[in-house]
Amino acid sequence: MPPERDLMLLTKRKPKIETERLTLRPPVHSDFRAWAALRMDSQEYLIPWEPVWSIDHLTRKAFANRVHWAQRSIANGSAVPLFVFRRTDEVLLGAITLDNIRRGPAQAGTLGYWTGQVYARQGYMQEAIGAVRHHAFSQLDLSRIEAACLPENAASRGLLEKSGFKYEGVAQSYLQIAGRWRTHVLYAALRSDRRGKTDAG
């Protein structure tokens, strides 16, 4: 159990996770205005680390498609996309997704996340990662959570390391970021991790 209070209301279609400061839940159509405003206000902060935004990225139609994808992914067990809200005022802070969930011998998933610029470096995403990690291991029965980021993204690397992820290596041309194939550094957290501290390159 993580140190945060972790009250999980687990239904097949609407997972909801609450921590001391946060509520994590799937996106719904009524989140559109808050999501679009936060993404727009944080555009310069986010774009260097993300795939190129489509022309319709901030439109209501694109957001509706995002909500439908979230619903389908949760229903079929392939992903758990969650928006991150501050409990005191229900303000949207960012999002976190456990994606590419593989069953069978792997029992693994891939973590992705983003925070609005004004809410960065306040410990919110570390709290969210801790909650999703606990959910993945205790409720979804995963054995491994993977994450990747650009080598120069010191903030994201530090966040992963503080959240118990260990550096595992480098993947060449891992994702297209800002329109170019970029090499990423790889991290992972294991359910039963007896590894000591690893040296990041």
N, C-alpha and C positions, 0 to 999 in steps of 0.2 A: 504494500500500500504506500503510495507516495505521501510526503508530509502534508500536502494540501488535503483539505477535506474533499472527499471524492464521492459525490452522490450520483451514481449512474442510474438513469432511467433507461432501461434497455428494451426497446421494441425493435422488431425486424426493420421497420421502415423509418423510424424516427429516433435514432440514437441521440441522447442528450447527456452531456457530461457537465457537471458543475464542480468548480474548485473554489478556493477561498475568494478569489476576485473575479472569476470568469464563468461565463456560460458558453459552452460549445454545442452548436446544433446545426443541422443541415440548413442550407439556404432555402428561403421561400420567396415567392414572387414579390411580396411586400417589402423585401429587403433591397429592392432595386435602387431606389433613390440614395440610400445611405452608402451602398456599395459603389455606385457610379461616382458619387461625390468624393469618397475616400480614394478611389483609384485615380480620379482626375487630379485631386490635390497632391497626390503622391507620385505623379507620373514620372517626374525627373528622377526621383529617388528609386523607383522600382525598375524602370526600363533597362538600365545597364545589366541587370541580373536575370532578366526574363526573356523568353522567346518573343519575337516581334509581335506587337499587338495588331490584330486584324483591323481593317478599316471600320468595322462595325463593333469593335470591342466593347464600347461603353453604351451600346444601344439596348433598349428594353428587350428587343427580340433576341439578341445574343444572350442577354441575362436569362431570359425564359428558357433558352436552350441549355444553359448552364444548370438551371434548377431541375429540368427534366433529366439531364445526365446524372445529377446527384441522386435523384430518386431511383433511377434505374440501377445505378451502381450499388446503392445501399441494398436494394431489393435482391440483386443477384450476387451480392457478396464480393464484388470485385474492387470496391473502394468505399471509404468513409470520408466524404467531403464535409467539412464543418466550418461554419463561420464562428469567429471569436468575438464575444461581446463582454463588455465590462458589466458586472452584475449590478453595481450601484445605480447606473443610469441607462443601461441597455444600449450603450454606444457601441457601434461596430468598430473593432480595432484591427481586424485582418482576417485571415483564413488559414486553415491547416487541413491537409488532405493526406490520408493514408491510402495510397493508390496501388495499382498493379498487385493486388493481393493474390498470392499463389498458394494453393493448397497442395495436398499430397506430400511428397518428400520435402518440399521447400518450406512450407509454412512461413512465408515471408511477405513483406510489403515494403513499399517505397514511400518515404515521407517528403512532403513539400509544404511550404508555408510562405506567407508574406505578411508584413505588418505595415499599416499606414505610417507615413513618416513621422507625424506628430506623436505617435504612440510608441515609437521605437526606443530601445534601450531603457525600458522601464520594467523589465522582467516579465512582461505579459506573455511573450511567446515561449519563454523558458517554462513558464507555468503550464501553458497549453501543451507543449511537447511532452512534459512529464505526465500529464493526464492522458494524452493519446497513447503514449508508450504503455502506461499501466493498463489501459483499455485493450490495447492490442495483445498484450501478453496474458492478461487475466481473463478477458471476456472472449476474445477472438481466437485464443489459443495459438497465436503466432509464436515463432521461435526467434525471428530475426526481423529487424527493421533497418532498412538501408536509407541513406540520404547522400546527396551529392551537391556540391557547390563549386563555383569558380575558385581557383587557387587564390586569387587576390581579394576574395570576399572575406576579409578578416572578421567582420562582425558575425557572419553566418557560421564560419568555422568555430569561432569562440563560443557561439550559442550551442552548437552541436556538442562540443567538448564539455561544456558546463552541464549539458543534459545527459551525459553519460555515454555519448557515442565515441567510438574509437576510430582513429584514422586507419584505413586499410590499403590505400594506394591511389593510383591515378588511372582514369579512363580517357583515352585519346578520342577526340572528336565525339564527345558524349552527347551533347545537345547543341542545337542551333540557338545561340543567344545573340540578340541584336543583329540577326541575319547572317551570322558566321558560325561554322562548326567550332565549338570550343571544348578544350580539354577540361575535365572536372576532377576534383579530388573526391574520393569516396570515403564515407563513414558508415559505421553500422553499430547498432545496439543489439545485444543478444539477451534472451530471457534469462539464461543462466550464464552470466559473463564472468569468467574467472581470469580473463586477460588482464595483465597489468597495463600501465600507461603505455601507449604506442607513440612512436616518434612521427610527427607529421613532416612531410616533405615541403 
